[in-house]
Amino acid sequence: MPKTMVATEAGSGKRALLEVISRRAQGPTRGQIILNGAPMSLRLFQQSCGYVTHKCDLLPGLNVEQTLYYAAQLTIGSQVSRYMKRSRVKQVMADLALSQVANRSTDDITQSEYRRLMIGAQLVRDPGEFPN
């Protein structure tokens, strides 16, 4: 499944765009959002997209790997085995250069590692990576 990331300079409207797409925008909006040729419903957004905010509250006492596994448990569901979830967590940590801090408390990671962890919490649930 192709991945797209919106990354531009400050003040260019990224947040406003993402808030409209994710249906989090306050106030009136106009227009239609199309994904793969179909109007995007909230359900389609939730199945197909991830939204990573600047700050997210993490469960205290968990390390990086446990946080990603917890995210996998919450979002993937019981149709995927623990082994597959753990494998996915390991792959996401490797992809985001978090393997070296896997056992570090989320309170003790750098801001860059924190951002990558928040992205990983969305990537770990990628439905395109799991068999139905």
N, CA, C and O atoms as a printed pandas DataFrame, in Angstrom:
     atom_number atom_name residue_name chain_id  residue_number  x_coord  y_coord  z_coord
0              1         N          MET        A               1    0.848   -1.171    0.000
1              2        CA          MET        A               1    0.000    0.000    0.000
2              3         C          MET        A               1    0.895    1.236    0.000
3              4         O          MET        A               1    1.747    1.367    0.879
4              5         N          PRO        A               2    0.725    2.150   -0.964
5              6        CA          PRO        A               2    1.541    3.357   -1.027
6              7         C          PRO        A               2    1.339    4.226    0.204
7              8         O          PRO        A               2    0.254    4.265    0.784
8              9         N          LYS        A               3    2.386    4.913    0.590
9             10        CA          LYS        A               3    2.326    5.811    1.739
10            11         C          LYS        A               3    2.558    7.232    1.246
11            12         O          LYS        A               3    3.371    7.452    0.348
12            13         N          THR        A               4    1.861    8.184    1.818
13            14        CA          THR        A               4    2.044    9.587    1.495
14            15         C          THR        A               4    2.196   10.342    2.798
15            16         O          THR        A               4    1.495   10.069    3.773
16            17         N          MET        A               5    3.112   11.292    2.812
17            18        CA          MET        A               5    3.318   12.114    3.983
18            19         C          MET        A               5    3.273   13.569    3.541
19            20         O          MET        A               5    3.807   13.912    2.486
20            21         N          VAL        A               6    2.657   14.410    4.318
21            22        CA          VAL        A               6    2.611   15.833    4.025
22            23         C          VAL        A               6    3.658   16.506    4.892
23            24         O          VAL        A               6    3.535   16.533    6.117
24            25         N          ALA        A               7    4.689   17.048    4.258
25            26        CA          ALA        A               7    5.766   17.718    4.985
26            27         C          ALA        A               7    6.204   18.934    4.184
27            28         O          ALA        A               7    6.831   18.801    3.133
28            29         N          THR        A               8    5.876   20.112    4.679
29            30        CA          THR        A               8    6.277   21.364    4.035
30            31         C          THR        A               8    6.673   22.352    5.119
31            32         O          THR        A               8    6.667   22.029    6.307
32            33         N          GLU        A               9    7.018   23.559    4.691
33            34        CA          GLU        A               9    7.450   24.567    5.660
34            35         C          GLU        A               9    6.289   25.027    6.544
35            36         O          GLU        A               9    5.117   24.839    6.216
36            37         N          ALA        A              10    6.649   25.628    7.665
37            38        CA          ALA        A              10    5.656   26.118    8.622
38            39         C          ALA        A              10    4.762   27.165    7.963
39            40         O          ALA        A              10    5.229   27.980    7.168
40            41         N          GLY        A              11    3.482   27.135    8.298
41            42        CA          GLY        A              11    2.544   28.130    7.820
42            43         C          GLY        A              11    1.957   27.863    6.448
43            44         O          GLY        A              11    1.269   28.721    5.894
44            45         N          SER        A              12    2.214   26.696    5.892
45            46        CA          SER        A              12    1.727   26.413    4.531
46            47         C          SER        A              12    0.336   25.789    4.503
47            48         O          SER        A              12   -0.220   25.584    3.424
48            49         N          GLY        A              13   -0.235   25.483    5.660
49            50        CA          GLY        A              13   -1.597   24.967    5.700
50            51         C          GLY        A              13   -1.717   23.463    5.846
51            52         O          GLY        A              13   -2.793   22.909    5.622
52            53         N          LYS        A              14   -0.633   22.789    6.219
53            54        CA          LYS        A              14   -0.674   21.328    6.389
54            55         C          LYS        A              14   -1.735   20.918    7.402
55            56         O          LYS        A              14   -2.563   20.045    7.140
56            57         N          ARG        A              15   -1.693   21.557    8.550
57            58        CA          ARG        A              15   -2.611   21.180    9.618
58            59         C          ARG        A              15   -4.059   21.423    9.208
59            60         O          ARG        A              15   -4.922   20.581    9.460
60            61         N          ALA        A              16   -4.332   22.553    8.585
61            62        CA          ALA        A              16   -5.695   22.845    8.133
62            63         C          ALA        A              16   -6.160   21.799    7.129
63            64         O          ALA        A              16   -7.285   21.309    7.222
64            65         N          LEU        A              17   -5.314   21.457    6.182
65            66        CA          LEU        A              17   -5.650   20.439    5.189
66            67         C          LEU        A              17   -5.945   19.100    5.861
67            68         O          LEU        A              17   -6.959   18.465    5.571
68            69         N          LEU        A              18   -5.070   18.680    6.746
69            70        CA          LEU        A              18   -5.254   17.384    7.412
70            71         C          LEU        A              18   -6.476   17.379    8.323
71            72         O          LEU        A              18   -7.140   16.351    8.458
72            73         N          GLU        A              19   -6.778   18.499    8.941
73            74        CA          GLU        A              19   -7.966   18.555    9.785
74            75         C          GLU        A              19   -9.243   18.447    8.957
75            76         O          GLU        A              19  -10.218   17.845    9.407
76            77         N          VAL        A              20   -9.253   19.014    7.768
77            78        CA          VAL        A              20  -10.408   18.869    6.887
78            79         C          VAL        A              20  -10.520   17.418    6.424
79            80         O          VAL        A              20  -11.599   16.829    6.478
80            81         N          ILE        A              21   -9.418   16.849    5.974
81            82        CA          ILE        A              21   -9.438   15.465    5.483
82            83         C          ILE        A              21   -9.878   14.496    6.575
83            84         O          ILE        A              21  -10.643   13.569    6.314
84            85         N          SER        A              22   -9.397   14.710    7.794
85            86        CA          SER        A              22   -9.696   13.788    8.899
86            87         C          SER        A              22  -11.012   14.090    9.597
87            88         O          SER        A              22  -11.363   13.430   10.575
88            89         N          ARG        A              23  -11.733   15.069    9.108
89            90        CA          ARG        A              23  -13.028   15.470    9.661
90            91         C          ARG        A              23  -12.897   16.055   11.073
91            92         O          ARG        A              23  -13.823   15.950   11.877
92            93         N          ARG        A              24  -11.754   16.665   11.369
93            94        CA          ARG        A              24  -11.537   17.293   12.666
94            95         C          ARG        A              24  -11.659   18.807   12.593
95            96         O          ARG        A              24  -11.556   19.487   13.614
96            97         N          ALA        A              25  -11.877   19.340   11.400
97            98        CA          ALA        A              25  -11.931   20.790   11.207
98            99         C          ALA        A              25  -13.119   21.382   11.946
99           100         O          ALA        A              25  -14.209   20.810   11.966
100          101         N          GLN        A              26  -12.888   22.530   12.546
101          102        CA          GLN        A              26  -13.939   23.276   13.221
102          103         C          GLN        A              26  -14.515   24.276   12.225
103          104         O          GLN        A              26  -13.769   24.885   11.459
104          105         N          GLY        A              27  -15.810   24.446   12.229
105          106        CA          GLY        A              27  -16.426   25.409   11.333
106          107         C          GLY        A              27  -16.801   24.784    9.996
107          108         O          GLY        A              27  -16.556   23.602    9.754
108          109         N          PRO        A              28  -17.396   25.596    9.137
109          110        CA          PRO        A              28  -17.891   25.073    7.858
110          111         C          PRO        A              28  -16.760   24.767    6.875
111          112         O          PRO        A              28  -15.745   25.462    6.843
112          113         N          THR        A              29  -16.949   23.745    6.096
113          114        CA          THR        A              29  -16.027   23.406    5.009
114          115         C          THR        A              29  -16.855   23.122    3.764
115          116         O          THR        A              29  -18.042   22.810    3.859
116          117         N          ARG        A              30  -16.236   23.228    2.612
117          118        CA          ARG        A              30  -16.929   22.956    1.362
118          119         C          ARG        A              30  -16.077   22.014    0.533
119          120         O          ARG        A              30  -14.874   21.876    0.753
120          121         N          GLY        A              31  -16.719   21.379   -0.413
121          122        CA          GLY        A              31  -15.988   20.532   -1.335
122          123         C          GLY        A              31  -16.138   19.062   -1.008
123          124         O          GLY        A              31  -16.874   18.669   -0.103
124          125         N          GLN        A              32  -15.425   18.276   -1.762
125          126        CA          GLN        A              32  -15.512   16.830   -1.619
126          127         C          GLN        A              32  -14.109   16.250   -1.588
127          128         O          GLN        A              32  -13.236   16.685   -2.338
128          129         N          ILE        A              33  -13.895   15.283   -0.732
129          130        CA          ILE        A              33  -12.612   14.607   -0.645
130          131         C          ILE        A              33  -12.759   13.259   -1.346
131          132         O          ILE        A              33  -13.643   12.470   -1.012
132          133         N          ILE        A              34  -11.890   13.005   -2.315
133          134        CA          ILE        A              34  -11.939   11.774   -3.099
134          135         C          ILE        A              34  -10.680   10.971   -2.806
135          136         O          ILE        A              34   -9.573   11.507   -2.852
136          137         N          LEU        A              35  -10.846    9.691   -2.505
137          138        CA          LEU        A              35   -9.719    8.788   -2.282
138          139         C          LEU        A              35   -9.880    7.600   -3.217
139          140         O          LEU        A              35  -10.868    6.870   -3.141
140          141         N          ASN        A              36   -8.915    7.412   -4.094
141          142        CA          ASN        A              36   -8.965    6.321   -5.077
142          143         C          ASN        A              36  -10.266    6.335   -5.871
143          144         O          ASN        A              36  -10.844    5.284   -6.146
144          145         N          GLY        A              37  -10.720    7.525   -6.235
145          146        CA          GLY        A              37  -11.907    7.662   -7.071
146          147         C          GLY        A              37  -13.241    7.605   -6.350
147          148         O          GLY        A              37  -14.288    7.717   -6.989
148          149         N          ALA        A              38  -13.230    7.435   -5.040
149          150        CA          ALA        A              38  -14.482    7.337   -4.280
150          151         C          ALA        A              38  -14.524    8.435   -3.218
151          152         O          ALA        A              38  -13.492    8.792   -2.649
152          153         N          PRO        A              39  -15.725    8.975   -2.950
153          154        CA          PRO        A              39  -15.846    9.962   -1.876
154          155         C          PRO        A              39  -15.376    9.357   -0.545
155          156         O          PRO        A              39  -15.730    8.228   -0.205
156          157         N          MET        A              40  -14.587   10.116    0.188
157          158        CA          MET        A              40  -14.028    9.576    1.429
158          159         C          MET        A              40  -14.983    9.794    2.595
159          160         O          MET        A              40  -15.283   10.926    2.974
160          161         N          SER        A              41  -15.452    8.688    3.150
161          162        CA          SER        A              41  -16.262    8.719    4.363
162          163         C          SER        A              41  -15.329    8.673    5.573
163          164         O          SER        A              41  -14.136    8.410    5.429
164          165         N          LEU        A              42  -15.860    8.923    6.734
165          166        CA          LEU        A              42  -15.061    8.833    7.954
166          167         C          LEU        A              42  -14.516    7.413    8.110
167          168         O          LEU        A              42  -13.362    7.227    8.497
168          169         N          ARG        A              43  -15.339    6.423    7.811
169          170        CA          ARG        A              43  -14.896    5.022    7.926
170          171         C          ARG        A              43  -13.736    4.726    6.975
171          172         O          ARG        A              43  -12.765    4.077    7.365
172          173         N          LEU        A              44  -13.831    5.195    5.739
173          174        CA          LEU        A              44  -12.757    4.994    4.769
174          175         C          LEU        A              44  -11.488    5.686    5.235
175          176         O          LEU        A              44  -10.393    5.140    5.099
176          177         N          PHE        A              45  -11.632    6.890    5.786
177          178        CA          PHE        A              45  -10.473    7.592    6.326
178          179         C          PHE        A              45   -9.808    6.760    7.421
179          180         O          PHE        A              45   -8.591    6.575    7.419
180          181         N          GLN        A              46  -10.613    6.264    8.349
181          182        CA          GLN        A              46  -10.065    5.503    9.473
182          183         C          GLN        A              46   -9.399    4.212    9.018
183          184         O          GLN        A              46   -8.431    3.770    9.637
184          185         N          GLN        A              47   -9.897    3.602    7.953
185          186        CA          GLN        A              47   -9.317    2.373    7.441
186          187         C          GLN        A              47   -8.062    2.621    6.611
187          188         O          GLN        A              47   -7.183    1.763    6.543
188          189         N          SER        A              48   -7.977    3.778    5.986
189          190        CA          SER        A              48   -6.938    4.016    4.999
190          191         C          SER        A              48   -5.862    4.999    5.420
191          192         O          SER        A              48   -4.782    5.018    4.829
192          193         N          CYS        A              49   -6.131    5.812    6.423
193          194        CA          CYS        A              49   -5.242    6.915    6.743
194          195         C          CYS        A              49   -4.868    6.922    8.217
195          196         O          CYS        A              49   -5.573    6.360    9.055
196          197         N          GLY        A              50   -3.774    7.553    8.510
197          198        CA          GLY        A              50   -3.359    7.786    9.884
198          199         C          GLY        A              50   -3.151    9.275   10.072
199          200         O          GLY        A              50   -2.758    9.975    9.139
200          201         N          TYR        A              51   -3.408    9.753   11.258
201          202        CA          TYR        A              51   -3.245   11.173   11.564
202          203         C          TYR        A              51   -2.401   11.255   12.820
203          204         O          TYR        A              51   -2.821   10.813   13.889
204          205         N          VAL        A              52   -1.212   11.821   12.690
205          206        CA          VAL        A              52   -0.291   11.911   13.820
206          207         C          VAL        A              52   -0.232   13.364   14.263
207          208         O          VAL        A              52    0.193   14.238   13.508
208          209         N          THR        A              53   -0.657   13.612   15.485
209          210        CA          THR        A              53   -0.630   14.968   16.022
210          211         C          THR        A              53    0.755   15.275   16.586
211          212         O          THR        A              53    1.603   14.390   16.699
212          213         N          HIS        A              54    0.973   16.547   16.939
213          214        CA          HIS        A              54    2.264   16.945   17.504
214          215         C          HIS        A              54    2.498   16.334   18.877
215          216         O          HIS        A              54    3.623   15.976   19.225
216          217         N          LYS        A              55    1.450   16.221   19.636
217          218        CA          LYS        A              55    1.580   15.738   21.012
218          219         C          LYS        A              55    0.475   14.735   21.298
219          220         O          LYS        A              55   -0.681   14.939   20.927
220          221         N          CYS        A              56    0.839   13.672   21.948
221          222        CA          CYS        A              56   -0.124   12.632   22.294
222          223         C          CYS        A              56    0.242   12.116   23.680
223          224         O          CYS        A              56    1.419   11.951   23.999
224          225         N          ASP        A              57   -0.755   11.868   24.484
225          226        CA          ASP        A              57   -0.493   11.300   25.800
226          227         C          ASP        A              57   -0.208    9.817   25.656
227          228         O          ASP        A              57   -0.971    9.080   25.031
228          229         N          LEU        A              58    0.901    9.391   26.243
229          230        CA          LEU        A              58    1.280    7.985   26.214
230          231         C          LEU        A              58    1.000    7.370   27.574
231          232         O          LEU        A              58    0.933    8.065   28.588
232          233         N          LEU        A              59    0.838    6.056   27.576
233          234        CA          LEU        A              59    0.640    5.377   28.855
234          235         C          LEU        A              59    1.940    5.411   29.647
235          236         O          LEU        A              59    2.981    4.984   29.149
236          237         N          PRO        A              60    1.889    5.907   30.855
237          238        CA          PRO        A              60    3.121    5.974   31.661
238          239         C          PRO        A              60    3.609    4.568   31.997
239          240         O          PRO        A              60    2.819    3.642   32.183
240          241         N          GLY        A              61    4.919    4.435   32.070
241          242        CA          GLY        A              61    5.515    3.166   32.479
242          243         C          GLY        A              61    5.807    2.210   31.342
243          244         O          GLY        A              61    6.454    1.185   31.561
244          245         N          LEU        A              62    5.351    2.510   30.123
245          246        CA          LEU        A              62    5.640    1.625   28.996
246          247         C          LEU        A              62    6.900    2.083   28.280
247          248         O          LEU        A              62    7.214    3.272   28.241
248          249         N          ASN        A              63    7.616    1.118   27.715
249          250        CA          ASN        A              63    8.763    1.483   26.899
250          251         C          ASN        A              63    8.310    1.630   25.445
251          252         O          ASN        A              63    7.126    1.467   25.148
252          253         N          VAL        A              64    9.223    1.931   24.556
253          254        CA          VAL        A              64    8.897    2.189   23.155
254          255         C          VAL        A              64    8.238    0.968   22.508
255          256         O          VAL        A              64    7.193    1.092   21.870
256          257         N          GLU        A              65    8.845   -0.208   22.673
257          258        CA          GLU        A              65    8.289   -1.412   22.064
258          259         C          GLU        A              65    6.907   -1.746   22.623
259          260         O          GLU        A              65    6.004   -2.107   21.869
260          261         N          GLN        A              66    6.740   -1.630   23.928
261          262        CA          GLN        A              66    5.443   -1.900   24.548
262          263         C          GLN        A              66    4.378   -0.922   24.058
263          264         O          GLN        A              66    3.221   -1.299   23.871
264          265         N          THR        A              67    4.767    0.323   23.853
265          266        CA          THR        A              67    3.826    1.328   23.356
266          267         C          THR        A              67    3.339    0.961   21.960
267          268         O          THR        A              67    2.144    1.053   21.677
268          269         N          LEU        A              68    4.244    0.550   21.094
269          270        CA          LEU        A              68    3.853    0.148   19.745
270          271         C          LEU        A              68    3.009   -1.123   19.770
271          272         O          LEU        A              68    2.054   -1.244   19.004
272          273         N          TYR        A              69    3.346   -2.058   20.632
273          274        CA          TYR        A              69    2.559   -3.286   20.721
274          275         C          TYR        A              69    1.155   -2.983   21.252
275          276         O          TYR        A              69    0.174   -3.566   20.791
276          277         N          TYR        A              70    1.065   -2.082   22.210
277          278        CA          TYR        A              70   -0.234   -1.665   22.736
278          279         C          TYR        A              70   -1.074   -1.030   21.621
279          280         O          TYR        A              70   -2.266   -1.312   21.497
280          281         N          ALA        A              71   -0.451   -0.183   20.824
281          282        CA          ALA        A              71   -1.150    0.428   19.682
282          283         C          ALA        A              71   -1.630   -0.647   18.716
283          284         O          ALA        A              71   -2.741   -0.566   18.191
284          285         N          ALA        A              72   -0.798   -1.647   18.483
285          286        CA          ALA        A              72   -1.180   -2.750   17.591
286          287         C          ALA        A              72   -2.367   -3.519   18.180
287          288         O          ALA        A              72   -3.313   -3.846   17.462
288          289         N          GLN        A              73   -2.320   -3.801   19.461
289          290        CA          GLN        A              73   -3.409   -4.528   20.116
290          291         C          GLN        A              73   -4.726   -3.769   19.991
291          292         O          GLN        A              73   -5.772   -4.374   19.761
292          293         N          LEU        A              74   -4.678   -2.452   20.141
293          294        CA          LEU        A              74   -5.894   -1.645   20.086
294          295         C          LEU        A              74   -6.460   -1.499   18.681
295          296         O          LEU        A              74   -7.676   -1.427   18.505
296          297         N          THR        A              75   -5.591   -1.457   17.686
297          298        CA          THR        A              75   -6.053   -1.102   16.349
298          299         C          THR        A              75   -6.159   -2.262   15.365
299          300         O          THR        A              75   -6.946   -2.197   14.421
300          301         N          ILE        A              76   -5.397   -3.296   15.568
301          302        CA          ILE        A              76   -5.403   -4.396   14.593
302          303         C          ILE        A              76   -6.514   -5.392   14.884
303          304         O          ILE        A              76   -7.165   -5.888   13.965
304          305         N          GLY        A              77   -6.728   -5.680   16.138
305          306        CA          GLY        A              77   -7.797   -6.610   16.479
306          307         C          GLY        A              77   -7.303   -8.040   16.638
307          308         O          GLY        A              77   -6.119   -8.336   16.479
308          309         N          SER        A              78   -8.238   -8.903   16.953
309          310        CA          SER        A              78   -7.892  -10.290   17.287
310          311         C          SER        A              78   -7.733  -11.187   16.070
311          312         O          SER        A              78   -7.313  -12.334   16.218
312          313         N          GLN        A              79   -8.054  -10.706   14.871
313          314        CA          GLN        A              79   -7.927  -11.545   13.686
314          315         C          GLN        A              79   -6.465  -11.762   13.289
315          316         O          GLN        A              79   -6.174  -12.623   12.459
316          317         N          VAL        A              80   -5.552  -10.998   13.868
317          318        CA          VAL        A              80   -4.130  -11.122   13.571
318          319         C          VAL        A              80   -3.434  -11.705   14.801
319          320         O          VAL        A              80   -3.680  -11.271   15.927
320          321         N          SER        A              81   -2.576  -12.678   14.580
321          322        CA          SER        A              81   -1.905  -13.366   15.687
322          323         C          SER        A              81   -0.939  -12.438   16.424
323          324         O          SER        A              81   -0.498  -11.422   15.886
324          325         N          ARG        A              82   -0.622  -12.808   17.666
325          326        CA          ARG        A              82    0.364  -12.052   18.445
326          327         C          ARG        A              82    1.709  -12.032   17.739
327          328         O          ARG        A              82    2.406  -11.018   17.729
328          329         N          TYR        A              83    2.060  -13.161   17.153
329          330        CA          TYR        A              83    3.327  -13.252   16.429
330          331         C          TYR        A              83    3.386  -12.217   15.303
331          332         O          TYR        A              83    4.397  -11.534   15.136
332          333         N          MET        A              84    2.301  -12.102   14.532
333          334        CA          MET        A              84    2.257  -11.134   13.433
334          335         C          MET        A              84    2.319   -9.700   13.969
335          336         O          MET        A              84    2.974   -8.840   13.380
336          337         N          LYS        A              85    1.639   -9.449   15.078
337          338        CA          LYS        A              85    1.678   -8.113   15.676
338          339         C          LYS        A              85    3.090   -7.780   16.146
339          340         O          LYS        A              85    3.593   -6.685   15.895
340          341         N          ARG        A              86    3.722   -8.725   16.824
341          342        CA          ARG        A              86    5.090   -8.501   17.303
342          343         C          ARG        A              86    6.050   -8.298   16.127
343          344         O          ARG        A              86    6.943   -7.453   16.179
344          345         N          SER        A              87    5.850   -9.081   15.077
345          346        CA          SER        A              87    6.683   -8.923   13.879
346          347         C          SER        A              87    6.495   -7.545   13.273
347          348         O          SER        A              87    7.461   -6.905   12.859
348          349         N          ARG        A              88    5.254   -7.088   13.221
349          350        CA          ARG        A              88    4.961   -5.766   12.675
350          351         C          ARG        A              88    5.601   -4.676   13.529
351          352         O          ARG        A              88    6.162   -3.720   12.993
352          353         N          VAL        A              89    5.523   -4.812   14.848
353          354        CA          VAL        A              89    6.144   -3.845   15.757
354          355         C          VAL        A              89    7.648   -3.796   15.513
355          356         O          VAL        A              89    8.220   -2.710   15.423
356          357         N          LYS        A              90    8.294   -4.947   15.406
357          358        CA          LYS        A              90    9.747   -5.001   15.161
358          359         C          LYS        A              90   10.096   -4.327   13.839
359          360         O          LYS        A              90   11.083   -3.597   13.753
360          361         N          GLN        A              91    9.281   -4.574   12.802
361          362        CA          GLN        A              91    9.540   -3.983   11.495
362          363         C          GLN        A              91    9.389   -2.470   11.533
363          364         O          GLN        A              91   10.217   -1.751   10.973
364          365         N          VAL        A              92    8.339   -1.979   12.187
365          366        CA          VAL        A              92    8.126   -0.533   12.299
366          367         C          VAL        A              92    9.277    0.108   13.081
367          368         O          VAL        A              92    9.763    1.172   12.698
368          369         N          MET        A              93    9.714   -0.526   14.164
369          370        CA          MET        A              93   10.833    0.026   14.927
370          371         C          MET        A              93   12.091    0.099   14.062
371          372         O          MET        A              93   12.826    1.086   14.109
372          373         N          ALA        A              94   12.334   -0.941   13.276
373          374        CA          ALA        A              94   13.504   -0.939   12.388
374          375         C          ALA        A              94   13.369    0.148   11.326
375          376         O          ALA        A              94   14.322    0.881   11.063
376          377         N          ASP        A              95   12.199    0.257   10.721
377          378        CA          ASP        A              95   11.969    1.251    9.668
378          379         C          ASP        A              95   12.138    2.680   10.170
379          380         O          ASP        A              95   12.581    3.555    9.426
380          381         N          LEU        A              96   11.785    2.913   11.431
381          382        CA          LEU        A              96   11.829    4.263   11.998
382          383         C          LEU        A              96   13.049    4.500   12.890
383          384         O          LEU        A              96   13.104    5.487   13.624
384          385         N          ALA        A              97   14.022    3.594   12.824
385          386        CA          ALA        A              97   15.251    3.708   13.614
386          387         C          ALA        A              97   14.949    3.842   15.106
387          388         O          ALA        A              97   15.527    4.685   15.793
388          389         N          LEU        A              98   14.040    3.004   15.596
389          390        CA          LEU        A              98   13.694    2.998   17.017
390          391         C          LEU        A              98   14.161    1.724   17.726
391          392         O          LEU        A              98   13.989    1.596   18.938
392          393         N          SER        A              99   14.738    0.798   16.995
393          394        CA          SER        A              99   15.144   -0.483   17.598
394          395         C          SER        A              99   16.128   -0.290   18.742
395          396         O          SER        A              99   16.067   -1.005   19.741
396          397         N          GLN        A             100   17.037    0.675   18.602
397          398        CA          GLN        A             100   18.051    0.896   19.628
398          399         C          GLN        A             100   17.481    1.479   20.915
399          400         O          GLN        A             100   18.150    1.465   21.948
400          401         N          VAL        A             101   16.250    1.992   20.865
401          402        CA          VAL        A             101   15.614    2.539   22.073
402          403         C          VAL        A             101   14.367    1.746   22.455
403          404         O          VAL        A             101   13.531    2.233   23.217
404          405         N          ALA        A             102   14.238    0.533   21.933
405          406        CA          ALA        A             102   13.041   -0.289   22.150
406          407         C          ALA        A             102   12.715   -0.473   23.624
407          408         O          ALA        A             102   11.543   -0.484   24.001
408          409         N          ASN        A             103   13.736   -0.616   24.459
409          410        CA          ASN        A             103   13.510   -0.874   25.882
410          411         C          ASN        A             103   13.568    0.382   26.744
411          412         O          ASN        A             103   13.508    0.301   27.971
412          413         N          ARG        A             104   13.685    1.529   26.111
413          414        CA          ARG        A             104   13.748    2.787   26.844
414          415         C          ARG        A             104   12.342    3.288   27.148
415          416         O          ARG        A             104   11.445    3.190   26.310
416          417         N          SER        A             105   12.158    3.814   28.326
417          418        CA          SER        A             105   10.870    4.402   28.715
418          419         C          SER        A             105   10.529    5.549   27.772
419          420         O          SER        A             105   11.414    6.273   27.317
420          421         N          THR        A             106    9.250    5.706   27.484
421          422        CA          THR        A             106    8.842    6.801   26.606
422          423         C          THR        A             106    9.109    8.165   27.244
423          424         O          THR        A             106    9.116    9.182   26.549
424          425         N          ASP        A             107    9.326    8.194   28.549
425          426        CA          ASP        A             107    9.685    9.444   29.227
426          427         C          ASP        A             107   11.134    9.837   28.963
427          428         O          ASP        A             107   11.518   10.989   29.168
428          429         N          ASP        A             108   11.941    8.874   28.506
429          430        CA          ASP        A             108   13.383    9.091   28.362
430          431         C          ASP        A             108   13.856    9.075   26.916
431          432         O          ASP        A             108   15.021    8.779   26.650
432          433         N          ILE        A             109   12.971    9.388   25.983
433          434        CA          ILE        A             109   13.386    9.422   24.580
434          435         C          ILE        A             109   13.463   10.869   24.100
435          436         O          ILE        A             109   12.844   11.763   24.678
436          437         N          THR        A             110   14.225   11.081   23.047
437          438        CA          THR        A             110   14.385   12.428   22.505
438          439         C          THR        A             110   13.106   12.867   21.791
439          440         O          THR        A             110   12.211   12.059   21.544
440          441         N          GLN        A             111   13.037   14.136   21.470
441          442        CA          GLN        A             111   11.883   14.660   20.751
442          443         C          GLN        A             111   11.758   14.007   19.376
443          444         O          GLN        A             111   10.650   13.719   18.924
444          445         N          SER        A             112   12.871   13.777   18.720
445          446        CA          SER        A             112   12.865   13.115   17.413
446          447         C          SER        A             112   12.363   11.677   17.534
447          448         O          SER        A             112   11.567   11.224   16.711
448          449         N          GLU        A             113   12.824   10.965   18.552
449          450        CA          GLU        A             113   12.362    9.593   18.779
450          451         C          GLU        A             113   10.876    9.578   19.120
451          452         O          GLU        A             113   10.144    8.682   18.699
452          453         N          TYR        A             114   10.437   10.575   19.885
453          454        CA          TYR        A             114    9.017   10.686   20.238
454          455         C          TYR        A             114    8.165   10.852   18.984
455          456         O          TYR        A             114    7.140   10.187   18.835
456          457         N          ARG        A             115    8.586   11.735   18.087
457          458        CA          ARG        A             115    7.842   11.953   16.838
458          459         C          ARG        A             115    7.773   10.666   16.020
459          460         O          ARG        A             115    6.720   10.311   15.491
460          461         N          ARG        A             116    8.905    9.974   15.923
461          462        CA          ARG        A             116    8.918    8.718   15.171
462          463         C          ARG        A             116    8.045    7.662   15.850
463          464         O          ARG        A             116    7.418    6.851   15.169
464          465         N          LEU        A             117    8.001    7.664   17.172
465          466        CA          LEU        A             117    7.133    6.731   17.902
466          467         C          LEU        A             117    5.666    7.018   17.595
467          468         O          LEU        A             117    4.883    6.086   17.412
468          469         N          MET        A             118    5.282    8.293   17.537
469          470        CA          MET        A             118    3.899    8.654   17.212
470          471         C          MET        A             118    3.540    8.218   15.786
471          472         O          MET        A             118    2.428    7.752   15.535
472          473         N          ILE        A             119    4.474    8.370   14.872
473          474        CA          ILE        A             119    4.254    7.895   13.497
474          475         C          ILE        A             119    4.147    6.378   13.496
475          476         O          ILE        A             119    3.290    5.814   12.815
476          477         N          GLY        A             120    5.010    5.719   14.252
477          478        CA          GLY        A             120    4.990    4.259   14.343
478          479         C          GLY        A             120    3.688    3.724   14.895
479          480         O          GLY        A             120    3.218    2.669   14.468
480          481         N          ALA        A             121    3.100    4.435   15.836
481          482        CA          ALA        A             121    1.816    3.993   16.404
482          483         C          ALA        A             121    0.725    3.958   15.343
483          484         O          ALA        A             121   -0.211    3.166   15.451
484          485         N          GLN        A             122    0.830    4.799   14.323
485          486        CA          GLN        A             122   -0.116    4.757   13.210
486          487         C          GLN        A             122    0.294    3.692   12.188
487          488         O          GLN        A             122   -0.554    2.961   11.677
488          489         N          LEU        A             123    1.576    3.609   11.898
489          490        CA          LEU        A             123    2.044    2.652   10.892
490          491         C          LEU        A             123    1.855    1.200   11.317
491          492         O          LEU        A             123    1.647    0.327   10.474
492          493         N          VAL        A             124    1.924    0.941   12.603
493          494        CA          VAL        A             124    1.844   -0.437   13.089
494          495         C          VAL        A             124    0.485   -1.061   12.790
495          496         O          VAL        A             124    0.364   -2.285   12.746
496          497         N          ARG        A             125   -0.518   -0.248   12.589
497          498        CA          ARG        A             125   -1.863   -0.760   12.333
498          499         C          ARG        A             125   -2.169   -0.938   10.854
499          500         O          ARG        A             125   -3.289   -1.308   10.504
500          501         N          ASP        A             126   -1.218   -0.688    9.991
501          502        CA          ASP        A             126   -1.442   -0.684    8.544
502          503         C          ASP        A             126   -2.145   -1.949    8.073
503          504         O          ASP        A             126   -1.543   -3.023    8.071
504          505         N          PRO        A             127   -3.423   -1.839    7.670
505          506        CA          PRO        A             127   -4.170   -3.027    7.263
506          507         C          PRO        A             127   -3.654   -3.653    5.989
507          508         O          PRO        A             127   -3.941   -4.819    5.718
508          509         N          GLY        A             128   -2.902   -2.911    5.199
509          510        CA          GLY        A             128   -2.353   -3.468    3.966
510          511         C          GLY        A             128   -1.250   -4.482    4.207
511          512         O          GLY        A             128   -0.864   -5.217    3.298
512          513         N          GLU        A             129   -0.748   -4.521    5.417
513          514        CA          GLU        A             129    0.352   -5.431    5.737
514          515         C          GLU        A             129   -0.111   -6.779    6.266
515          516         O          GLU        A             129    0.711   -7.679    6.442
516          517         N          PHE        A             130   -1.392   -6.942    6.520
517          518        CA          PHE        A             130   -1.874   -8.165    7.145
518          519         C          PHE        A             130   -2.844   -8.902    6.239
519          520         O          PHE        A             130   -3.639   -8.276    5.539
520          521         N          PRO        A             131   -2.785  -10.224    6.248
521          522        CA          PRO        A             131   -3.777  -10.999    5.463
522          523         C          PRO        A             131   -5.142  -10.914    6.118
523          524         O          PRO        A             131   -5.241  -10.772    7.336
524          525         N          ASN        A             132   -6.197  -11.001    5.315
525          526        CA          ASN        A             132   -7.557  -10.973    5.872
526          527         C          ASN        A             132   -7.982  -12.343    6.328
527          528         O          ASN        A             132   -9.097  -12.510    6.823
